[in-house]
Amino acid sequence: MKRSTKSGLRFAAVATAAALMVTTMSACSSSNNANKDFNIWWYDKDTAMAATWNDALTEFKANHPDIKVNFQQKTFDQINKTGSTLLDSDKAPDLAEWNKGNGTAGNASKAGLLTDLTDYAKQYGWDTKIPASGQLVGRYTDGLMGKGTLYAIPTYGEYVGWFYNKDVFAKYNLSVPTTVDELESVLAALKAKGVTPIALGGGDYQIVHMEYALAVSKANQQWVKDFQFFEHPVDFNGPEWTYAVDTITRWQKAGYFGPNVSGVKADEAVASFEKGKYPMMLGGTWLDQDIDAKAKFNWDKFANPGSGIAEGSAGNVWVIPSRSKQKDLAAEFIELTLSKKYQNELGTKGGLPLLADASAIKGALAVKTNKVFSQIVAADGLGMYPDWPVAGYYDILLKAGVQLLSDGDKAAYIKTTGDFYNQNKPQQ
């Protein structure tokens, strides 16, 4: 999805794994410190993750003065296009940031190019301290993400939640909603005051986020696994998707969206919120810094009320290649980036750490976004993104969402999205 490409559509980009099958080495038996070299790659640059990992690497070097640490700055495209080939060569690093998803980490794991991290996970407690919904991006079976062997470890995440104008809420004495009923009351109260509540890019990716955010607000993690990873059939006439389409059409009829919403682009909706035209907007954490820079009012965020599950996921991942000569050191560095020290630093720098202490995170923007994320993680509430399960699904969800806003035909939406999903998912 636009703006969420780093999470959703990157997952669908299929990289060619021109790799030979190699035997996966056991996790904890292959480090060779006599080599005196440790090679590490990542592609994050000018981000909270890159800054934090760089600090962790400085400490790592100090802890191992006898080891020569060789860092290489990569790009996302390098990993996406040629990553698997590099893993199956003598140029493979000991540790690397990798792209989550079937076409990248999935392909590499299926080709035997990644180390099974099960033993390290038990040694360091990753299998218990990282929430199960966060581990999904690191588990693969036959190259399919979501369950099976742990080949990759995330350290951060992202989510979709509500942005709101605190000044407008204060003016009308409105409290932040924590339940579905309270959210409905806030929307009704704003409309009664002559205020159109929600900025929505109904002709763009925001309607797709709205569809899925409402669906998972009525879901549990088993439903997410069924939808994302095909554990069981998904009933598109069940309460999750029907609630989503019922709510969107009802909110539109109530006047909670702006005029001609089906033709509004996401950038227009964001700009309208930033200018104070609408007091609420459902959006992702990739918008945080832009809104913080441009909004001239007091703003904050809250999680979408309901089941506790939110649209979002863990971020991209650390992997230890099978050809790594320093597996123990690689696992040690992963653990360092998961320590409270660097998780808290990641949060303070503006990232969304999986294991930080919320009370230790400093900075107004960091506190705003992390307090919501910590609630979601504590509830094991990461619900992934709707376009992940089947290739081409984003286009279908967008087209169906625009049509729903145009004609209100809920049955057509359910049929269109359900038929495409069922026809294109892996057949058991």
DRENZA-797198 format. One record per atom (N, C-alpha, C): x, y, z; residue in one letter. Coordinates in steps of 0.05 Angstrom, whole numbers, plus 32768, in hexadecimal, padded with zeros to 4 digits. Layout:
<atoms>
XYZa;...
</atoms>
This chain:
<atoms>
80117FE88000m;800080008000m;801180198000m;8008802E7FF3k;801680477FF4k;8019804F8011k;8031805A8017r;803880628032r;803D804B8044r;803180338040s;8038801C8050s;804780088040s;80538010802At;80617FFE8019t;80777FEF8028t;80837FFC803Bk;80987FEF804Ak;808E7FD78059k;80747FD5805Es;806A7FBF806Ds;80597FAC805Cs;80467FB7804Eg;80337FA68040g;803D7F9D8025g;80417FAF8012l;80477FA77FF7l;80637F9C7FF4l;80767FA48006r;80907F988004r;808E7F7A8008r;807A7F728018f;80767F56801Ef;806F7F478004f;80607F547FF2a;80577F477FD9a;806C7F477FC3a;80817F577FC6a;80957F587FB1a;80A67F3E7FB2a;80A57F2F7F9Cv;80B27F157F9Cv;80CE7F187F90v;80E27F117FA0a;80FE7F117F97a;81057EF67F8Ca;81157EF67F77t;811E7EDD7F6Bt;81337ED07F7Ct;812E7EB87F86a;81427EAB7F97a;81537E997F86a;81687EA47F7Ba;81797E957F69a;818E7E867F7Ba;81837E777F8Da;81957E6B7FA1a;81937E4D7FA1a;81AA7E407FA6l;81AB7E247FA8l;81A47E1C7FC4l;81987E047FC7m;81927DFA7FE1m;81AC7DF47FF1m;81AD7DFE8009v;81C47DF8801Av;81BA7DED8034v;81CA7DDE8042t;81C27DD2805Bt;81C27DE88071t;81AC7DEA807Ft;81AA7DFE8094t;81BB7DF480ACt;81CD7E0480B4m;81DE7DFC80CBm;81D07E0080E5m;81D77DF180F8s;81CA7DF38112s;81D17E0E811Es;81BF7E19812Ea;81C17E358136a;81D97E3B8147a;81DE7E2B815Bc;81F17E34816Fc;820C7E27816Dc;82147E1B8157s;822C7E0B8156s;82417E148142s;823C7E2B8134s;824D7E30811Ds;825E7E4A811Fs;825D7E588135s;826D7E718136s;828A7E6A8137s;829A7E7B812Bn;82B77E768129n;82C57E90812Fn;82C87E968148n;82D47EB0814Fn;82F17EB28145n;82FD7E9B813Fa;83197E9C8135a;831A7EAB811Aa;83037EAE810Dn;83017EBD80F4n;83077EDA80F8n;83017EE48110k;83077F008118k;82F87F158108k;82E47F0D80F8d;82D47F2080E8d;82B77F1B80EEd;82A87F3180EFf;828B7F3080F2f;827F7F4380DEf;826F7F3880CBn;82647F4880B5n;82467F4C80B8n;823E7F6580B8i;82227F6B80BDi;82187F7F80A8i;81FF7F7B809Fw;81F27F8D808Cw;81D87F978098w;81D27FAF8091w;81B67FB88093w;81B17FCD807Ew;81977FD28078y;81907FE58063y;81827FFE806Ey;81797FFD8086d;816D80158092d;8182802B8092d;81798043808Bk;818B805A808Ak;817B80738092k;8187808380A3d;817A809C80ADd;815F809580BAd;815E808080C9t;8146807880D8t;814E807380F5t;813980718105a;813E806B8122a;814B80508125a;8144803D8113m;815080238115m;816E8024810Fm;8176803280F9a;8192803480F2a;81A280418107a;819880578113a;81A680658127a;81AA80548140a;819680468148t;819780358160t;81AA801E815Bt;81A780108144w;81B97FF9813Fw;81D68002813Dw;81DB801A8133n;81F680248132n;82028027814En;81F280318161d;81FB8033817Cd;81FF80178189d;81EE80058183a;81F17FEA818Da;820A7FDD8181a;82107FE38168l;82287FD8815Cl;82427FE38169l;82417FFC8171t;82578008817Ft;825D7FF98199t;82477FF381A8e;824B7FE381C0e;82557FC781BAe;824A7FBB81A5f;82527FA0819Df;82707F9F8197f;827A7FB38189k;82967FB48183k;82A77FB6819Dk;829D7FC781AFa;82AC7FCA81C9a;82AC7FB081D8a;82977FA081D6n;82957F8781E4n;82A77F7181D7n;82AF7F7681BEh;82BF7F6281AFh;82D67F6F81A1h;82EA7F7981B1p;83007F8781A4p;83117F768192p;830F7F5B8195d;831F7F498185d;83127F43816Ad;82F97F4D8166i;82EA7F47814Ei;82EA7F60813Ci;82EF7F5C8122k;82ED7F71810Fk;82D17F728104k;82C27F87810Av;82A67F8A8102v;82A57F9980E7v;82997F8C80D3n;82977F9880B9n;82797F9E80B3n;82727FB780B2f;82567FBF80ADf;82547FC88090f;823F7FBF8082q;82387FC88067q;821C7FD38066q;821A7FEC805Cq;82007FF88058q;81F47FEE803Dq;81DD7FE1803Fk;81D07FD78028k;81B77FE88022k;81A87FE1800Dt;818F7FEF8007t;81797FDA8006t;81607FE38009f;814A7FD08008f;81497FC27FEDf;814E7FD07FD7d;814D7FC47FBDd;81637FAE7FB9d;817A7FB37FC5q;818F7F9F7FC3q;81867F847FCFq;817B7F867FE6i;81717F6E7FF4i;815A7F627FE5i;81487F727FDCn;81307F697FCEn;81367F5A7FB4n;814A7F647FA6k;81507F5A7F8Bk;81657F447F8Ak;817A7F477F9At;81907F347F98t;81987F287FB3t;81887F2C7FC7g;818F7F237FE2g;81947F057FE4g;81837EF57FD9s;81867ED87FDCs;819F7ECE7FCEs;81A67EDA7FB7t;81BE7ED37FA9t;81D77ED97FBAt;81D77EF17FC7l;81ED7EF87FD8l;81EF7EE57FF0l;81D97EDC7FFBl;81D97ECA8012l;81E67EAF800Al;81E47EA77FF2d;81EF7E8E7FE9d;820A7E917FDCd;821A7EA47FE7s;82357EA97FDCs;82487EAC7FF3s;82617EAE7FECd;82757EB28001d;82757ECF800Cd;82637EE08000k;82607EFB8009k;824A7EFE801Ek;823D7EE88026a;82277EE98039a;82317EF58053a;82227F068060p;822A7F12807Ap;82257EFE8090p;822D7F0680A8d;82277EF680C0d;820B7EFD80CBd;82037F1680C6l;81E87F1F80D0l;81DE7F3480BCl;81C47F3580B7a;81B97F4980A4a;819D7F5080ABa;81967F6980A7e;817A7F7180A6e;816E7F67808Ce;81567F5C808Ew;814A7F4F8076w;812D7F578074w;81237F55805Cn;81077F5C8057n;80F57F45805Fn;80E17F4B806Fk;80CD7F368077k;80BC7F2F8060k;80B17F178060g;809D7F0F804Cg;80A57EF7803Cg;80927EEC802En;80967ED3801Fn;80AB7ED68009n;80AB7EED7FFBg;80BD7EF07FE4g;80DA7EF67FECg;80DF7EFC8005t;80FA7F03800Dt;81047EEF8022t;80FE7EF4803Ba;81077EE18051a;80FB7EC6804Ca;80E27EC58041g;80D67EAB803Cg;80E57E9B8027g;80EC7EA78011n;80FB7E9A7FFCn;81167E918007n;81247EA28016a;813E7E9C8020a;813D7E848034a;81287E848045s;81267E6E8058s;81207E538049s;810F7E548035k;81087E3C8026k;81207E318017k;81327E43800Fa;814B7E3A8000a;81617E318013a;815C7E32802Dg;81707E298040g;81857E3D8046g;81807E578040l;81947E6B8042l;81957E7A805Dl;81817E74806El;817F7E818088l;81827E6C809Fl;818E7E7580B5t;81917E6480CCt;81777E6280DBt;81717E4980E4d;815B7E4580F6d;81627E518111d;81537E64811Bl;81597E738133l;814C7E67814Cl;81407E50814At;81317E448161t;81437E43817At;815B7E388177d;816C7E35818Fd;81747E4F819Bd;817B7E62818Ay;81817E7D8194y;81697E8A81A1y;81527E868196a;813A7E9181A2a;81357E8781BEa;813B7E6D81C2k;81387E6281DDk;814E7E6D81EFk;81667E6F81E5q;817D7E7881F4q;81787E9581FFq;816E7EA681EDy;816A7EC381F4y;814E7EC981FCy;813C7EB781F9g;81207EBC8201g;81107ECB81ECg;811A7ECC81D3w;810B7EDA81BEw;80EF7ECE81B9w;80ED7EB481BDd;80D47EA581B7d;80BE7EAC81CBd;80C67EB881E2t;80B27EBF81F6t;80AF7EDE81F9t;80C57EEC81F7k;80C27F0981FCk;80B97F1981E3k;80BE7F0F81CBi;80B27F1B81B4i;80957F1181B1i;80817F2381AFp;80667F1A81AEp;80617F088196p;804F7EF58199a;804A7EE18183a;80437EEF8169a;80337F04816As;802B7F128152s;80437F208145s;80577F278156g;80707F32814Bg;80827F1E813Eg;80817F058148q;80927EF0813Dq;80887EE68122q;80707EEC811Bl;80657EE28102l;80757EE980EAl;80817F0180E9v;80917F0980D2v;80AC7EFA80D0v;80B37EEB80E6g;80CC7EDC80E6g;80C97EBE80E3g;80B07EB480E2r;80AB7E9780E1r;80A27E8F80C5r;80AE7E7A80BBy;80A87E71809Fy;80A77E53809Dy;80947E49808Dt;80917E2D8086t;80907E2B8068t;80A37E1E805Cd;80A57E1C803Fd;80A47E378032d;80B07E4B803Fg;80B17E668034g;809A7E77803Ag;80857E6D8047l;806D7E7D804Dl;806F7E888069l;806A7EA2806Bm;806D7EB08084m;80567EAA8097m;805B7EAA80B1g;80467EAA80C5g;80477E9380D9g;80547E7D80D2k;80567E6780E5k;806D7E5680DDk;80747E4480EFg;808A7E3280EAg;80A47E3A80F7g;80BA7E3580EAt;80D57E3A80F5t;80DB7E5880F6t;80E97E5F810Cl;80F17E7B8110l;810B7E808102l;810B7E8F80ECy;81237E9580DDy;812B7EB380DFy;811B7EC380EBa;81207EE080EBa;81147EED8104a;81217F03810Ci;81197F108125i;81147F2E8120i;80FC7F378126p;80F67F548123p;80FD7F62813Dp;81027F7C813Bt;81087F8D8152t;80F67FA58155t;80E67FAA8141y;80D57FC28141y;80BB7FBC8132y;80A97FCF8131g;808F7FCB8124g;80837FE48119g;806A7FE28111e;805A7FF98107e;803C7FF28109e;802B80068109y;800F8000810Dy;7FFE80168101y;7FE4801080FDv;7FD0802480F5v;7FBE802A810Cv;7FBB80448112g;7FAA804D8128g;7F9D80678121g;7F8F80738135w;7F81808C8130w;7F9380A48139w;7F9580B78127f;7F9F80D2812Ef;7F8780E38136f;7F8B80F5814Ay;7F7481068150y;7F7E81228159y;7F6D81358155n;7F728151815Cn;7F6A81568179n;7F7E8158818Bk;7F78815B81A7k;7F69817581ADk;7F6F818A819Ed;7F6181A481A3d;7F4381A2819Dd;7F3C81948188v;7F1F81908182v;7F12817F8197v;7F208169819Ff;7F14815881B4f;7F10816881CEf;7F23817981D5a;7F21818981EDa;7F0A819E81EAa;7F0781A981D3k;7EF281BD81CEk;7ED781B281D3k;7ED3819981CBy;7EB8818C81CEy;7EB7817881E5y;7ECC817A81F7n;7ECC8169820Fn;7ECA814B8208n;7ED9814281F5l;7ED8812681ECl;7EF0811781F7l;7EEB80FF8200s;7F0180EE820Bs;7F0A80DB81F5s;7F2380D281F7v;7F2E80BF81E4v;7F1E80A581E7v;7F13809A81D1p;7F03808281D3p;7F15806981D7p;7F0C805881E8t;7F1A803E81EDt;7F09802681E6t;7EF0802B81DFt;7EDE801581D6t;7ED1801D81BCt;7EC5800A81AEv;7EB780108195v;7EA08023819Bv;7E91801F81B0d;7E7A803081B6d;7E83804D81BCd;7E9A805081C9e;7EA4806A81CFe;7EAD807881B5e;7EB9806981A3l;7EC180748189l;7EA8807E817Al;7E94806E8179e;7E7B8076816Ce;7E6F808F8179e;7E7180918193s;7E6680A981A1s;7E7680C2819As;7E9180BF8197v;7EA180D68190v;7E9A80E08174v;7E9880CD8161l;7E9180D48146l;7E7680E28144l;7E6380D78152a;7E4880E38152a;7E4880FF815Fa;7E5781028175a;7E58811C8182a;7E6581318170a;7E7A812A8162l;7E87813D8150l;7E748145813Al;7E678132812Ek;7E5481388119k;7E3D814A8123k;7E348145813Ba;7E1F81558146a;7E278172814Aa;7E418177814Dk;7E4C81928150k;7E52819E8135k;7E4B8190811Fg;7E51819B8105g;7E6D819580FAg;7E7B81838107v;7E96817C8100v;7E96816180F2v;7EA0816080D9t;7EA4814680CCt;7EBC813980D8t;7EB9812180E4p;7ECE811680F5p;7EE7810C80E7p;7EE480FD80D1i;7EFA80EC80C7i;7F0580F580ACi;7F1F80FA80ABa;7F2D80FD8091a;7F3380E28086a;7F2980DC806El;7F2D80C28062l;7F3380C58044l;7F4A80B9803Cg;7F5080B78020g;7F42809F8015g;7F2980A2800Eg;7F18808C8005g;7F1F80827FEAg;7F2F80917FDAg;7F3680887FC0g;7F53807E7FBFg;7F5E80767FD7d;7F7A80707FD9d;7F7E805B7FEFd;7F9780577FF7y;7F9D8042800Ay;7F8E80448025y;7F86805C802Cq;7F79805F8047q;7F5F804F8049q;7F50804C8033i;7F38803C8035i;7F3E801F803Ai;7F548015802Fv;7F5C7FFA8033v;7F647FF68051v;7F728009805Ch;7F7980088078h;7F5F80088089h;7F4D80198082m;7F34801B8091m;7F2580018091m;7F237FF4807Ae;7F157FDA8077e;7F217FC6808Be;7F3C7FC3808Ay;7F487FAE8099y;7F4A7FB580B7y;7F4F7FCE80BDa;7F507FD780D9a;7F357FD180E7a;7F1F7FD680DAl;7F057FD080E5l;7F007FB280E7l;7F097FA380D3a;7F067F8680D4a;7F157F7A80ECa;7F2E7F8180EFv;7F3D7F758105v;7F357F7F8120v;7F267F958121s;7F1C7F9E813Bs;7F067F8C8145s;7EFC7F7A8135k;7EE97F66813Dk;7EF57F49813Ck;7F0F7F488138a;7F1C7F2E8134a;7F2C7F25814Ca;7F367F0C814Bn;7F4A7F03815En;7F627EFA814En;7F777EF1815Cq;7F907EEA814Eq;7F8C7ED0813Dq;7F7A7EBF8145q;7F757EA88134q;7F697EB08119q;7F587EC48119w;7F4D7ECE8100w;7F637EDB80EFw;7F757EEA80FCv;7F8B7EF580EDv;7F9C7EE080E0v;7FA27ECA80EFk;7FB27EB480E4k;7FA37EA680CDk;7F897EA480D0d;7F797E9780BBd;7F7A7EA880A2d;7F767EC380A5f;7F767ED5808Ef;7F927ED88081f;7FA67EDB8092q;7FC17EE08088q;7FCF7EC7807Fq;7FCB7EB1808Ef;7FDC7E99808Af;7FCC7E808083f;7FB27E83807Ff;7FA17E6E8073f;7F9F7E558086f;7FA07E5A80A0e;7F9E7E4380B2e;7F827E3680B0e;7F6D7E4780ADh;7F527E3D80A9h;7F447E508095h;7F2F7E478089p;7F207E588076p;7F157E718084p;7F147E878075v;7F0A7EA18080v;7EEE7EA58075v;7EDB7EAB8087d;7EC07EB1807Fd;7EBD7ECF807Bd;7EBB7ED78062f;7EB97EF4805Df;7E9D7EFF8064f;7E8A7EED8069n;7E707EF68074n;7E6F7EF48092n;7E867EEF809Eg;7E887EEF80BBg;7E887F0B80C7g;7E8A7F0D80E2p;7E877F2780EFp;7E9D7F3A80E9p;7EB57F3180E1e;7ECC7F4380DEe;7EC87F5580C5e;7EC57F4880AEw;7EC37F588095w;7EA87F668093w;7E937F59809Dt;7E787F66809Ct;7E777F7E80AEt;7E847F7D80C5y;7E867F9580D6y;7E947FAB80C8y;7EAA7FA580BBa;7EB97FB980ADa;7EA87FC88098a;7E9B7FB98086v;7E8C7FC68071v;7E737FD3807Cv;7E667FC78090d;7E4F7FD4809Cd;7E567FEF80A9d;7E6D7FEF80B6t;7E76800880C4t;7E7D801E80B0t;7E8C8016809Bi;7E94802A8087i;7E7B8037807Ai;7E6880268072t;7E5080318065t;7E3F80418079t;7E3E80388091r;7E2E804780A5r;7E3B806280ACr;7E56806280AFw;7E64807B80B4w;7E61808F809Dw;7E6180848085q;7E5E8096806Eq;7E4380A2806Dq;7E2E80928072k;7E13809C8072k;7E0F80B18089k;7E1D80AD809Fa;7E1B80C080B5a;7E2A80DA80B1a;7E3980DB809Bg;7E4880F38095g;7E6280F680A4g;7E6D80DF80ACy;7E8680E080BBy;7E9F80E480A9y;7E9C80E0808Ff;7EB280E5807Cf;7EAB80FF806Df;7EC0810A8060g;7EBB81228050g;7EAC811C8036g;7EA581308027p;7E96812C800Ep;7EA8811F7FF9p;7E9A81107FE7n;7EA881027FD1n;7EC080F27FDAn;7EBC80E47FF0v;7ED280D67FFEv;7EDF80C17FECv;7ED080B57FDAs;7EDB809F7FC9s;7EF080AA7FB6s;7EF180C47FB2g;7F0580CF7F9Fg;7F1C80DD7FADg;7F1C80DD7FC7v;7F3180EB7FD6v;7F4A80DA7FD8v;7F6180E57FD2k;7F7A80D77FD4k;7F8580D97FF1k;7F9680C67FF8a;7FA080C58014a;7FAF80DE801Ba;7FC080E88009d;7FCF8100800Fd;7FBD81188014d;7FA781198006e;7F94812F800Ae;7F87812C8026e;7F818114802Ea;7F7581108048a;7F888117805Ea;7FA1810F805Bv;7FB68115806Fv;7FB981338072v;7FBA8141805Ba;7FBD815E805Ba;7FA5816B8068a;7F8D81608064s;7F75816C8070s;7F768169808Fs;7F7F81518098f;7F82814E80B5f;7F97816180C0f;7FAD816380B2e;7FC3817580BCe;7FBA819280BDe;7FA8819A80ACk;7F9E81B580ACk;7F8781BA80C0k;7F7F81A480CDg;7F6A81A780E1g;7F4E81A580D7g;7F4B819D80BDk;7F30819D80B1k;7F1F818680BDk;7F2D816F80C3y;7F1F815880CFy;7F2F815280E9y;7F21814A80FEp;7F2F81458118p;7F398129811Cp;7F3381168109m;7F3B80FB810Dm;7F4480EF80F2m;7F5780DC80F4m;7F6080CE80DCm;7F6C80B380E3m;7F64809E80D6l;7F71808480D9l;7F8A808380C7l;7FA1807E80D3g;7FB9807E80C3g;7FD0806E80D0g;7FE5806A80C1g;7FFC805B80CAg;8012806B80D6g;8024805E80E4t;803A806B80F1t;804E807980DEt;804C807180C4w;805D807F80B0w;8055809C80ACw;803E80A580B7l;803580C080B5l;803D80D180CDl;804780C580E2d;804C80D380FBd;805D80EC80F8d;807480E980EBq;8086810080EAq;807B811780D8q;806D811080C3d;8061812480B2d;804C813480C0d;803B812580CFi;8026813380DEi;8032814480F4i;8046813A8101d;805381498117d;805F8162810Dd;8069816280F4a;8076817980E8a;8062818E80DEa;804B818580D5k;8039819780C7k;8020819F80D7k;8017818E80EAa;7FFE819580F9a;800481AD810Ba;7FF281C1810Bk;7FF681D8811Ck;7FE481D78135k;7FDB81BF813Bf;7FCA81BB8153f;7FD581A58163f;7FCB81A1817Bn;7FD3818B818Cn;7FC681718182n;7FD6815D817Dw;7FCB81448173w;7FD6812D8183w;7FC981168180d;7FD280FE818Ed;7FC780E6817Fd;7FCA80CE818Bk;7FC280B6817Dk;7FB480A38191k;7FA280928187f;7F97807C8197f;7F9380648186f;7F93804D8192a;7F8F80348184a;7F728031817Ca;7F6E80248165n;7F52801F815Cn;7F45800D8170n;7F2E8015817Cp;7F2180058191p;7F167FEB8185p;7F127FD88197g;7F067FBF818Fg;7F147FA7819Cg;7F1D7F95818Cs;7F287F7C8195s;7F447F7E81A1s;7F527F95819Dg;7F6D7F9881A6g;7F817F91818Fg;7F777F888179i;7F887F828162i;7F887F9A814Fi;7FA07FA28146a;7FA27FB98135a;7FB17FB1811Ca;7FAA7FBF8106e;7FB97FBB80EDe;7FD67FC480F2e;7FE97FB280EBg;80057FB880F0g;80157F9F80F3g;802F7FA280F5s;803F7F8A80F7s;805A7F918102s;806A7F7D8108a;80867F81810Ea;80947F8A80F4a;80AB7F9780F7g;80B97FA180E0g;80CA7F8C80D2g;80DD7F9580C1n;80EF7F8380B5n;81027F7780CAn;81127F6380C2v;811C7F5080D5v;813B7F4C80D3v;81467F4280E9w;81617F3880E9w;81617F1B80E0w;81747F1380CFv;81787EF780C8v;81967EF080CBv;819B7ED780D1i;81B67ECD80D2i;81B97EB980BAi;81C87EC180A6p;81CB7EAF808Fp;81D77E948096p;81CF7E7F8088s;81DB7E65808Ds;81F97E658089s;82037E768078r;82207E778073r;822F7E888087r;82217E94809As;822E7EA480AFs;82437E9380BDs;825A7EA080C1k;82707E9380D1k;82707E9C80EEk;825E7EAE80F4q;825D7EB98110q;82407EB9811Aq;82347EA3811Ak;82177EA18122k;82137EAA813Fk;82257EA28151d;82217EA9816Dd;82237EC88170d;82367ED48163l;82397EF18165l;82217EFF8158l;82177EF48142a;81FF7EFF8136a;81E77EFF8149a;81E37EE88156a;81CD7EE68169a;81D17EF98181a;81EA7EFC8189e;81F07F0F819Fe;81E97F2C8197e;81EF7F34817Ef;81E87F4F8176f;81C97F528173f;81BB7F3E816Ai;819E7F3F8169i;81947F448185i;819E7F358199e;81957F3881B4e;819B7F5481BFe;81B27F5F81B7l;81B97F7B81BFl;81A47F8F81B5l;819B7F8C819Ct;81877F9E8191t;816C7F9A819Et;81677F8381AAl;814E7F7E81B8l;814F7F8581D6l;81677F8D81DFs;81697F9481FBs;81597FAD8202s;81527FB0821Bk;81427FC88223k;81517FE2821Ck;816B7FE2821Fk;817B7FFA8219k;8177800481FDk;81797FF281EAy;81777FFA81CEy;815A7FFB81C4y;81487FEB81D0q;812C7FED81C9q;8121800881D3q;8129801181EBn;8121802B81F4n;812C804281E3n;8146803E81DBe;8152805281CAe;8144805481AFe;813D803D81A4l;812E803C818Bl;8114804B818Dl;8106804881A3g;80ED805681A7g;80F1807481AAg;8105807C81B9t;810A809881BDt;811380A681A3t;812080978191k;812880A28177k;811280A38163k;80FA8098816Ag;80E380998158g;80DB807F814Cg;80E880698152g;80E0804F8148g;80CA8043815Ag;80C2802B8153l;80AD801D8162l;80B88002816Cl;80C780028182p;80D37FEA818Cp;80BE7FD68196p;80C57FBC8193l;80B37FA7819Dl;80B57FA381BBl;80CC7FA981C7l;80D17FA181E3l;80D97FB881F5l;80D27FD081EEa;80DB7FE781FEa;80CA7FEA8217a;80D47FF9822Bd;80C480028241d;80B8801D8239d;809E801E8237a;80918037822Ea;8098804F823Fa;809C804A8259s;80A28060826Bs;80BE806C8266s;80CF805C8259a;80EB80658255a;80EF8074823Ba;80DA8075822Ai;80DD80828210i;80D880A08213i;80EA80B08208k;80E880CD820Bk;80E380DA81F0k;80D980F281F1g;80D3810181D8g;80B5810181D3g;80A9811881CDa;808C811981CAa;8081810781B4a;808D8108819Dl;808380F78187l;808680DA818Dl;809D80D28198a;80A280B6819Ea;808E80AC81B3a;808880BD81C7v;807580B481DBv;805A80B081CFv;805180C381BEk;803780C081B2k;803380A681A4k;8046809F8193t;804280888182t;8048806E8190t;805C806E81A3n;8063805681B1n;8050804D81C6n;8041806181D2k;802E805981E6k;8018804881DAk;8010804E81C2v;7FFC803E81B4v;8007802381ABv;801F802481A1f;802C800B8198f;80307FF881AFf;8038800281C6s;803D7FF181DCs;80237FE381E6s;800D7FF181E3q;7FF37FE581E9q;7FEC7FCE81D6q;7FF27FD381BDi;7FEC7FBE81A9i;7FFD7FA681ADi;80177FAA81B2v;802A7F9481B6v;80237F8581CFv;801C7F9381E5a;80157F8681FEa;7FFD7F7481FBa;7FEB7F7B81E8a;7FD37F6B81E3a;7FD87F5681CEa;7FF17F5381C5d;7FF87F4181AFd;7FE67F478197d;7FE47F618191g;7FCF7F6A817Fg;7FD77F728163g;7FEE7F6A8159l;7FF67F71813El;7FE67F60812Al;7FD87F6D8118g;7FC67F5E8106g;7FCE7F5D80E9g;7FE77F6580E2m;7FF27F6480C7m;7FE47F7980B5m;7FE67F75809Ay;7FDA7F878087y;7FC87F788073y;7FB37F848069p;7F9F7F75805Ap;7FA87F6B803Fp;7FBC7F788033d;7FC57F708018d;7FDA7F5A8018d;7FE27F508030w;7FF77F3D8031w;7FEF7F218027w;7FD77F17802Dp;7FD27EFA8028p;7FD67EF1800Bp;7FCB7F007FF8v;7FCB7EF77FDCv;7FD57F0E7FCAv;7FE47F077FB5a;7FEE7F1A7FA3a;7FD87F297F94a;7FDA7F437F91g;7FC67F537F84g;7FAE7F5B7F95g;7FAF7F547FAEy;7F977F587FBFy;7F927F767FC5y;7FA87F857FC7y;7FA57FA17FCDy;7F937FAF7FB8y;7F987FA97F9Fd;7F887FB67F89d;7F6B7FAF7F8Cd;7F657F967F93i;7F497F8E7F97i;7F3C7F9B7FAFi;7F4B7F9D7FC5l;7F407FAA7FDDl;7F3B7FC77FD8l;7F4D7FD47FC9l;7F4A7FF17FC3l;7F327FF57FB1l;7F307FE67F9Ck;7F1A7FE97F89k;7EFF7FE47F97k;7EFE7FCF7FA7a;7EE57FC87FB5a;7EDE7FDD7FC9a;7EF27FE87FD7g;7EED7FFD7FEBg;7EE380167FDEg;7EEF801E7FC8v;7EE580367FBAv;7EC880327FB1v;7EC2801A7FA6q;7EA880147F9Dq;7E9380147FB4q;7E9C800A7FCBl;7E8B800A7FE3l;7E8380267FEBl;7E9780387FEAl;7E9180547FF1l;7E7F80617FDBl;7E8180577FC3s;7E7180637FADs;7E5580597FACs;7E50803F7FB2d;7E3580357FAFd;7E2A80287FC8d;7E3A80237FDCg;7E3080177FF5g;7E287FFA7FF3g;7E317FED7FDEd;7E297FD17FDAd;7E3B7FBE7FEAd;7E337FB88002k;7E437FA88014k;7E477F8C800Ak;7E317F808000a;7E337F647FF6a;7E477F627FDFa;7E487F767FCEa;7E5B7F757FB7a;7E777F767FC2a;7E7C7F877FD6y;7E977F897FE2y;7E9F7F6D7FEDy;7E8E7F617FFCi;7E957F478009i;7E9A7F327FF3i;7E8A7F327FDEk;7E8E7F1E7FC9k;7EA87F237FBAk;7EAD7F3C7FB2t;7EC47F427FA3t;7EDE7F3B7FB2t;7EE07F457FCBt;7EF97F407FDAt;7EFB7F237FE3t;7EE57F177FEAg;7EE67EFB7FF2g;7EED7EE87FDBg;7EE17EEC7FC4d;7EE67EDA7FADd;7F037EDC7FA5d;7F0E7EF47FA3f;7F297EF77F9Af;7F3C7EEA7FAEf;7F387EEE7FC7y;7F497EE27FDCy;7F487EC37FD9y;7F307EB87FD8n;7F2E7E9A7FD7n;7F387E8E7FBEn;7F367E9D7FA8q;7F407E927F8Eq;7F5E7E947F8Bq;7F6B7EA67F9An;7F887EAA7F97n;7F997EA17FAFn;7F8D7E997FC4k;7F9C7E8F7FDAk;7FA77E737FD3k;7FBC7E6A7FE1p;7FC77E4F7FDCp;7FB17E3A7FE1p;7FAE7E297FCEq;7F9A7E147FD0q;7FA57DFC7FDFq;7F967DF57FF4q;7F9F7DDF8005q;7F9B7DC47FF7q;
</atoms>
